[in-house]
Amino acid sequence: MMILGIHAYKVSVFPLAGPGAVTPAERMARREDAYRLTAADRLTHHVREAAAATLEAIDGGSEPAALSAVENLMEAVQEQRCDR
């Protein structure tokens, strides 16, 4: 769920249909959801750090940095899944 929330926020910040495709209210709602999901207690510290870095990159407005951070987050989640 956390990854889906972050992805929804990312596509609201960098919409394929252009900057006016998402309203500021929708973008803020998706941002709040993404931050809430990132704070879930069941996530490991490593995944939380990667999620926080992803949110920071999205908030920073650099799409290449956000894409790189999402890749790092996916790796962190995969590592957690493999450790189980």
C-alpha positions as CSV (number, residue, x, y, z in Angstrom):
1,M,0.0,0.0,0.0
2,M,2.9,2.4,0.8
3,I,4.4,2.0,-2.6
4,L,1.0,2.6,-4.3
5,G,0.5,5.7,-2.2
6,I,3.9,7.1,-3.1
7,H,3.3,6.3,-6.7
8,A,0.0,8.0,-6.7
9,Y,1.6,11.1,-5.2
10,K,4.5,10.9,-7.7
11,V,2.1,10.9,-10.7
12,S,0.2,13.8,-9.3
13,V,3.4,15.8,-9.1
14,F,4.6,14.7,-12.5
15,P,1.4,13.9,-14.5
16,L,1.8,12.6,-18.0
17,A,-1.0,14.9,-19.2
18,G,0.9,18.0,-18.1
19,P,1.2,20.3,-15.1
20,G,-2.5,21.3,-15.1
21,A,-3.8,17.7,-15.1
22,V,-4.0,17.4,-11.3
23,T,-5.6,20.0,-9.0
24,P,-3.6,21.3,-6.1
25,A,-6.2,19.8,-3.7
26,E,-5.8,16.4,-5.2
27,R,-2.0,16.6,-5.2
28,M,-2.1,17.6,-1.5
29,A,-4.5,14.8,-0.6
30,R,-2.2,12.2,-2.4
31,R,0.8,13.8,-0.6
32,E,-0.9,13.4,2.8
33,D,-1.8,9.8,2.1
34,A,1.7,9.0,0.9
35,Y,3.2,10.5,4.1
36,R,0.7,8.7,6.3
37,L,1.4,5.3,4.6
38,T,5.2,5.9,5.0
39,A,4.8,6.2,8.7
40,A,3.3,2.8,9.2
41,D,4.8,0.9,12.2
42,R,5.1,-2.4,10.3
43,L,7.7,-1.0,7.9
44,T,11.3,-1.7,8.6
45,H,13.6,1.2,9.3
46,H,15.5,0.7,6.1
47,V,12.2,0.8,4.0
48,R,11.0,3.9,5.9
49,E,14.3,5.7,5.2
50,A,14.0,4.8,1.5
51,A,10.4,5.9,1.4
52,A,11.3,9.2,3.1
53,A,14.0,9.8,0.6
54,T,11.5,9.1,-2.2
55,L,9.0,11.6,-0.8
56,E,11.8,14.2,-0.4
57,A,12.8,13.7,-4.0
58,I,9.2,14.1,-5.2
59,D,8.7,17.2,-3.0
60,G,11.9,18.6,-4.5
61,G,10.3,18.6,-8.0
62,S,13.0,16.7,-9.9
63,E,11.5,13.9,-11.8
64,P,14.8,12.1,-12.5
65,A,15.7,12.2,-8.8
66,A,12.2,11.0,-7.9
67,L,12.5,8.1,-10.4
68,S,15.9,7.1,-9.0
69,A,14.5,7.3,-5.4
70,V,11.6,5.1,-6.4
71,E,14.0,2.5,-7.8
72,N,15.9,2.6,-4.5
73,L,12.7,2.2,-2.6
74,M,11.7,-0.8,-4.7
75,E,15.1,-2.4,-4.0
76,A,14.7,-1.8,-0.2
77,V,11.2,-3.4,-0.3
78,Q,12.6,-6.4,-2.3
79,E,15.4,-6.9,0.2
80,Q,12.9,-6.9,3.1
81,R,10.8,-9.5,1.3
82,C,13.8,-11.7,0.6
83,D,14.8,-11.5,4.3
84,R,11.6,-13.1,5.4
